Amino acid sequence: MNKVIKVSSLLFILILLVTLLGFHLIAFALNKKNVDGNTFKTIEIKKGMRVSEIGKLLREEKLINSATLFSLYVRYKGISPQAGVYQIKSDLSLVDVSNELRLGVDDVKITIIEGLRSEEIAKIIKNKLSNFNDQNFLIQVRDNNLEGKLFPDTYLWHKTANEKDVLTTLAVTFTEKTTQLFKENETGLSDKELLTLASIVEREEWDPKEMPIVAGILITRLKRGELLGADATTQYAFGNSEDFWPKNLTQEQIDSVNPFNTRKVAGLPPHPISNPGLYALKATLKYEQTSYNYYLHDKEGKVHYARNYDEHLMNISKYLN
């Protein structure tokens, strides 16, 4: 009986090792760079071609090492190779080639980074899509209260997509990414207030590790009825197409009384000043309560905190003068 158990255990271990080895070899084959030179090869994927036919074509052109593995991989990943003419580098891995084909020759990849204002996003997209009207886009953003809801991410749009197509994708993505977050909102702020504050945090602090502390300082000031004193809001007020976030503000601009100048007007601005990402949203939602009441950034962008105004003045003298 013991011998049977030992044999069964050894057999199980052997099967496990063979399975692990198989997974390792498959992963190696999928990610191994093709060694057939470093040039571009032109291939045409015709409409209606089966995955097996595409794999055979790629293998014949020496762009992949295995047509069978290609077919298995794209089916497993749910990749649907798009019809069109492609120029593919000859030294890519099978995974890379598969991803090239999923884009489609008429699709445009556009990355929207965290903290951009809506005008910046409109400008980026306008330069990529032929049927996109940036002014209509901005009108729709304002009319539908979408400031702050143009979620930062990498998107694929057809090259003929218009502003309605773009806004639909952005709105769906924002809902998918933030619905659960807003359900966890226990800050005492409304969802709009939370989004507006996160848009300030995004512009005020670049380091995700420091964001919760900065958010905590701003929320404390807000709940006390104190001025937020965030430079980013004044930059937003005076930004334009030549310089969306002017750093060298004049004293007149700093002293101006307008709804977005949190150095002069208490409370939050009327709407978000930027489109924040997940880090800023989570940092604002789960802000860190500290003994700090002030912060500033030195010339290298590093943040320095102070518990009171005297300490803040010392930091100004030490790091900014």
N, C-alpha and C positions, 0 to 999 in steps of 0.2 A: 504493500500500500504506500509506504514512504517513497519507494522507488518511483511509483506512478506519479506521486505529487511532485517529486524532484524533476522528473522528465517534463511534466506539464509546466512547471515553473520555468525551466530552461527554455522550453518551446515558446512560452509567452514572451520571455525576455528576448529571444531571438527574433520573433515576429516584430516586437516593439523596435528593436534596433534596426531591422530591415526597413520598417516603415519610416523611422526618423531619417535614416540614410536616404530613402527615396524622396522625402520632402526636401532634404538638403540639396540633393542633386537637381530636383526640379527648380528650386529657388535659384540655384547657381545658373542653370540653363536659361531661365527667364531673364536674369539680370546681367548675364555675360555679354560684354560688348562684342559686336561683330568685328572681325579682324580683316574684312575685305576692303582695305584702303580707307581713305578719308575724303571721299568725293560725294557728290550728289547724284542720285539716280532718279530718272523720271519714270513714274509708273501711272497707269490709268486704271482706276477702278470704275467699271461700267455699272450703270444702274441695274439692279437685279442680280448681280454676282453673288454667289453663295460664299459663305465664310471659307469653306474648303477650297474654292477656286481662288480666292484672294490669297490664302496661305500658300497655295501652289505657285502663284505668280510671284509672291515675295521670295519664296525659296529659289525659284528659277533665276531671279535677279540678284541672288546672294545677299539679300537684305536681312534674312533670318536663317537660322540653322535647322529649323524643324517646322514644317507646315502643320503637322499634327499637333504639336505643342501650341502653336499659334491659335489653331481652331479651338482647342480646349480652353486656352487662357481667355480669349475674347468672349467665349460663351459663359465661362465662369464669372467674369467681371461684368457681363451684360453690355459689352461694347458693341455698338453697331457701326461698322466702318461705313463712312459716307462716300457716295460716288463723286468722282472728280479726278483731276490730274494732280499728282503730288510730286514734289521734289524732296526726296528723303536722303539724309546722310547715310553713307554706307557703313558707318562704324557705330551705329546705335544698338542697344539691346532689344530683345523681342518686346519687352514691356514698353520701351520708348517708341518703337515703331507702332505698336498697337495704339498708344495714346495719340500719336500723330494722326492716325486715321480716324479717330473718334471726333476730332475737331471739325472736320469738313472744310473744304477749300473756300466756302463762302461764309464761314463763321469767323468772327473776330473776337479775340481774347482781350478783355479790358480789366485791368486791376485798379480798384479804388482803395486807396490807403486810408487809414484812420485819421480823423481830425480835419478833413477837408470841408470847406464850406460848399454850399450847393453850386455856387457860380464856378468854383474850381472843377467840380465834377462835370458840370455841363460842358466846360471847355475841353476837358479830356475826351469826353465821349464824342463831341462834335468833330474832333480831329480824326476819329476812327470810323464813324458811321456816316454814310453818304446821305441818308434821308432824315437825319436827326437835326431838329431845329432847337438850338439851345435856349432861345428866348421863350418859345412856347413851353419848353420843358420847365423853365424857372417859374413861369406863370402858373403852371399846373402844380408845381411844388408849393407855391404860396397859397393858391386857392384851396388846396386839399390838405393844408397843414402838415406837409411832409418834411418840413425842416427838421433835421436830426434823424430822419428815418431812411436815409439813403445809405443802406448798410454797407460798410466797407468789406469787400470781398473780391474775388476774381470771377468774372462773368464771361459767358459766351453768348454773343448776340449775332444774328445774321447780319451781314454787312448792309442790308437794306432796312434794318429795324428803325422804327421811328421813336419819338419821345414817349408815346403811349406804351409801346412794347417795352421800352426800358423801364419806365415807371412801374409797370405791372410786375416785372421781375424783381425790381428793388423792393417793392411793397411786400411781395410774397416772402422774400428772403428775410426782411426785417421781422415779419410776423413769426416766421419759423424760428428765428434765432432768439427772440426776446420774450415771447409769450410766457414761457415758464419763469423767466427772470422776474417779470413784472408781477407774477403771482406771489413771488417771495418778497415783495416790497413791504418792509416793515419800518421804513425810515420816517414815516410821518409825512412824507412828501407825496403829492399826487404823481401819477406816472409821467405826466408832462413835465412836472418840476424835476423829477428824477432824471429824465432824459436831458433836460436843459442843463442841470448841474453836471451831468456826465460829459456833456459837450464842452463844458468849461474845463473840467478835470483833464480831458483829452488834450486840450491845447496848453494847459498849464504845466503838465508833468508827463514826460515821455517814458519814464521808467515804471513798469507795472508794479514793481515792489514798493515804490513810493506813492503810487496813486491812492491807496486807501488812506494814508496819513493826510495827504493834501485834501482828499474828499472830506475827511473828518473835520479838518480845520474849517473848510468852507461851510459845511453843514452846521457846525457849532455857531459860526458867525451868523448864518442865515436864521437860525432859531432864536438867537439873541437879538435879532433886529439890527445887527451891525452891518457896515459896509463890507461887501465881499472883497473889494480891492483887487480884482483879478485883471491883470494887464490884457489878457486875451480878449476880454469883452470890449475894451476900448479899441484894441486893434481891429476887431470886427466892425465896430462902428465907423471907422475911418478907412477901412480897406476898400480897394477898388481893383479894376482889371489889371492895372499896372503893378500893384503890390497888394495882394489880398490880405496880408498880415504884416502891416508896417511896424517895424521894431523901434524906429527912431521917431517916437511920437513927440510932438511939440508940447510945450507947457500949456498952450491954449487948448489943445486937444485933450490933454489930461484933465484940465479944469472944466471942460465943457459939460453942461448938464443935458444928458440925453438918456433915453431908457436903457441903453446898452453900456453906459459908463458906470460900472459898479464901484468906481472910486468916488462917485458923487451921488449916486442914487442907490438907496438900500433895496435889498431884495434881488430876485433873479431877473434877467432880461426877459422881454416878451416871448421869446422863443429860443430854441437851441442855436448856438453860434457855429456849431460844426456838426459833423456826422460821426459820433463816437463808435468805437469798436467794443468788443466784448470785455476787454480788460478794464476799460474806463467804466463801463456799465456795471460790471461786477464789483469794482472798487468802490463805486458810489453806493451801490446796494449794500455792500458789506464793509462800510467805511470803518476806519480804525479810530477809536476815541483815545486821544493822548492829552498830555498837558500843554501841547504846543498851541499857540494862537497866531503865529506868523511863520511865513516861509519866504525864501527868495532863492534865486538861482544865480550862481556865479558865472563868470565869463565862459567857463567850460560846460555850463549847463547842469552842474551838480547842485542839488537842492540842499539848503541849510535852514534849520528850524530854530524858532525862538519861543520861549514861554511868555515873554512880555515885551512891551515896546522898547524898553531899554536894551534888552538883548538883541532885538531886531535892529536897532540903530547900530549896535556893535558889529553885527553881521554885515550891515550895509557898508560900514567903514572898512571892515576887514576884507570883504570879498568883491565890492563893487567900486571902490575908490582907488 
